[in-house]
Amino acid sequence: MKIAVAGTGYVGLSNAIILAQKNEVYALDLIPEKIDLINARKSPIVDAEISLYLETGKLNLKATLNDEEAYAGADFIIVATPTDYDAEKNHFNTSSVEQVVERITQIDPNAVIVIKSTVPVGYTETLCKQYPHASFLFSPEFLREGKALYDNLYPSRIVVGVPSQREELTEKAHVFARLLQDGAIKKEIPTLFLHATEAEAIKLFANTYLAMRVAFFNELDTYAEVRGLNTRSIIEGVCLDPRIGHHYNNPSFGYGGYCLPKDTKQLLANYHDVPNNIMGAIVEANRTRKEFITERILERLSVSMQKETGDSEEAAKGIVGIYRLTMKTNSDNFRQSSIQGVIRRLNEKGAKVLVYEPAAKEDSFFGNPVTKDLESFKRIADIVVANRISPELEDISEKVYTRDLYARD
């Protein structure tokens, strides 16, 4: 079976590899460097499992810049292009999906188009109205950044949504689900077939629940910090309840990354005419956490400078070192990382900021200098702010500010 995948990010590339084990797969992207890396069996993204499978796996996979080569004659075409949240329009920017769909309908109108990009609730039905002769399915992804292929090899569930009044696509939905099952190592995978709009809602509600959990433990940590309590002791006592469990409970500077910030905002936007309290509170809680973290950093800076100079007013001359812009350990993703919100707030308050980011391509970030020299960074910074702790910082632990209690994401 021929399958095309538009987009070679975490979602697209992990799906391409899963399916290329037993099918002919074409991975399409607009960036020549990514195409060259994939064809050389090197991963363009940070994911150990993807790198391993590309280097050692027997894959019938070709990356290409040519959409006609990819789409023509394909049985299924997966759309996995980015859909960032547009704050001005108050919804996802789905233009990349629409551009791909338009080309597919021109090149191969008989292909079944499987949307895997995250979209607003009701979006697939809108596409069906715009392209009444095209065949659409919606199949959400539940992947962790840096572990995308692993999560496809051992999926928590497979969800495939069929648009209303397109019952003839039900069989195609089952075929597509079997393709994913065949590529997985895990057996007995819970598989759901439902309405496309319900499948879209599953994606947004799942990520918003995870964001709520992150926000909850962050607010627990805020309370403990203000009251002078031991956050870790409280978390461990709370999480011994099996209904709560020991997961997603490590405090941070806020939820961030590819999915949680944009998905929570999109779901809140979908609630515009539906009564709600929790959804809005989740988004607001993340802002509050970043503001609290910013204040604590400035307090620590003031104390540090007073110890060093004996003058608390010297804090204005202190340098806040930001250790990494990435969201998670072993990641190359800067997008919507919580530390960015903290940096903006520090800048608004006049703090001097120095960023250490070895993966940065520019020498400044939000107007702040960026260095790739870790030793000089540790020497220059008066305090070092780390969303996630690292062994690299052990020698300056006395001036590190972090809320990472478990040294994990």
Disulfide bonds with the S-S distance in Angstrom:
none
